[in-house]
């Protein structure tokens, strides 16, 4: 499992492997994930996060 964070303060996207959060096979609770993210320096009021199984990062160039 992966956690992807859109951090508005930094203006960056971060991705963490769940194995780096907790060494267990169980799916971490939202509170555990948020505690980890705060420990990494993210401010919960200034970011959005999601958990997902696919770690692939897709980048596209957009014409605006």
URGIVEN-V931621 format. One record per residue. RES is the residue in three letters. PSI is psi as a letter, one per 20 degrees, with the letter a starting at -180 (999 if undefined). NEAR is the number of other C-alpha atoms within 10 Angstrom. D_CENTER is the distance of its C-alpha to the mean C-alpha in Angstrom with 2 decimals. Layout:
# URGIVEN-V931621
RES/PSI/NEAR/D_CENTER + RES/PSI/NEAR/D_CENTER
This chain:
# URGIVEN-V931621
UNK/q/14/10.27 + UNK/q/18/6.89 + UNK/p/19/3.32 + UNK/p/17/2.82 + UNK/p/18/3.51 + UNK/o/17/7.29 + UNK/o/18/9.07 + UNK/h/14/12.68 + UNK/g/11/14.28 + UNK/h/11/13.47 + UNK/k/8/13.72 + UNK/r/10/11.09 + UNK/p/13/8.03 + UNK/q/12/5.84 + UNK/p/15/4.93 + UNK/q/15/5.69 + UNK/p/15/8.44 + UNK/h/20/9.08 + UNK/h/12/12.47 + UNK/i/10/11.40 + UNK/g/16/10.46 + UNK/p/14/13.69 + UNK/m/9/16.61 + UNK/r/10/17.60 + UNK/i/9/17.93 + UNK/q/8/17.12 + UNK/p/12/14.11 + UNK/q/17/12.55 + UNK/q/9/13.38 + UNK/g/11/11.27 + UNK/h/9/13.03 + UNK/g/13/12.18 + UNK/g/19/8.39 + UNK/h/16/9.17 + UNK/g/14/11.75 + UNK/g/15/9.68 + UNK/h/19/7.47 + UNK/g/12/10.99 + UNK/h/10/12.40 + UNK/i/9/10.37 + UNK/j/8/11.95 + UNK/q/21/9.74 + UNK/o/15/12.09 + UNK/h/13/11.21 + UNK/i/9/14.09 + UNK/k/11/12.88 + UNK/r/17/9.41 + UNK/q/14/8.05 + UNK/q/16/5.01 + UNK/q/12/5.97 + UNK/q/19/6.78 + UNK/r/11/9.24 + UNK/h/10/11.85 + UNK/p/9/12.51 + UNK/j/14/10.92 + UNK/p/7/13.24 + UNK/p/7/12.43 + UNK/p/5/15.19 + UNK/p/6/16.68 + UNK/q/5/19.76 + UNK/p/5/22.20 + UNK/q/5/23.19 + UNK/p/4/26.65 + UNK/999/3/26.92
